[in-house]
């Protein structure tokens, strides 16, 4: 490596090995990894869960647990961070390298205003007054696009939207002007329009703030939109590194080709006709909403918040209806109302012919037997003290479909087979399964009572692209075979295109447009739908650059 090349590197990782000591034996997480991150460059590290990408990135900040045994070198601006003292490492964090975490709600302290949290980092590294720290906090909030920063510097994290919280976390990372920012899945939980804004901000971190960015992600559209170079990891090793356009156009490794092939793309193909109407309800709509209004009561003399406003739609037997929109558009509120978990304020919402407005628990209870629910994060929806078999059997026992755990086990094994999991997995606990395996188990639990309606709330947003592809294929196969109706809630338009017969687009609680999926996504009439589509990153760097330029030009013309 030449001297000029060394000087151009913000981070150099050489021959890195990381092994974790566990009760079950050593786990070799990273094997002989070498890579460079150049100054003012975005290097994306991609791979499936367990590939070692996050472990590799965390070594730059030396954030691994004490059970980690490391060898090799991680050189940050000329300093090998694996060799320095703990005190020196604390000095480097924030000033030389900072991290943007995946979930801003857990990265921010809920009991302190965001300005205090930004100032705390400043005062830990520099001798400045409280007033000076507050001024710097206001300035950095303004630079990352927080409106009215002089006022909102005093806000608490819960008073910001998801995208704004991520901006605050990025502000905390930027305030000490580090040379390297490690961003670990920074857009996973965000809808496409907010994701586009955060990607624009990370691009500014490189172009205006002069930082190198290490981007950890499984979203290949995000990689195409933001990265300069890409390193692909598999089973703890770097299998391929290339400039972003070269990697997408001519990947050398078979694993990289499989990873790219798994990315969902808009195809706008018509779906097979819905099945099961005669078997289920004789053609009657499973769900019918007319003039639906849902409000959350205000607190402390505040006005009620109208989350859903004058919404009309229906879901027919055997049909998958995609419900899409930005965060706060009301889509999850509608899902909860159909399940009887949120009260209807006005209008009509009928499920299986039963009006839910004003319905008491006695009328709702029988309906729930025919409704299955698949949650966004199966890790938090499973009781960690239950085995997978106990979790899947729970609805059977609660609704009296089985007399006991032993009687339910046969049905549990049948359900595990349906979702392509070995029966032995029933004896494992949730933490012993991968994310994709847990989501399959969650789907098995939702199908336990042979529901007529499945509500799937962002069921694939946290999954790797290859795992997501397998889960979606399984979902489509089961839906066609079993014929259940489904409300599929998501912010990923490519996923909607893959699974839904029809789509409803929500914007601020109202329907922007609805219709057959190919028509709505292929020729959208409403500007909000067009904006959602324009914000969706596509796994092609050149096409994505053109789409980004068109989106920014359109936004500049908006009043």
Secondary structure, DSSP 8 states (H G I E B T S, - for coil): --HHHHHHEEEEEEEEEEEEEETTEEEEEEEEEEEEEETT-EEEEE--TTSSHHHHHHHHHT---TTEEEEEEEEETTEETTTS-HHHHHHHHHHTEEEE-S-HHHHS-TTSBHHHHHHHHHHHHS---HHHHHHHHHHHHHHTT-TTHHHHTT-BGGGS-HHHHHHHHHHHHHTTT-SEEEEESTTTTS-HHHHHHHHHHHHHHHHTS--EEEEEES-HHHHHHH-SEEEEEETTEEEEEEEHHHHHHS--SHHHHHHHHTS-------------HHHHTTT--SEEEEEEEEEE--STT---EEEEEEEEEEE-TT-EEEEEE-TTSSHHHHHHHHTTSS---EEEEEETTEE-TT--HHHHHHHHTTEEEE-S-HHHHS-TTSBHHHHHHHHHHHTTSSSSHHHHHHHHHHHHHHTT--GGGGGSBGGGS-HHHHHHHHHHHHTTT--SEEEEESTTTTS-HHHHHHHHHHHHHHHHHH--EEEEEES-HHHHHHH-SEEEEEETTEEEEEEEHHHHHHS--SHHHHHHHHHS--S-HHHHHHHHHHHHHHHHH--
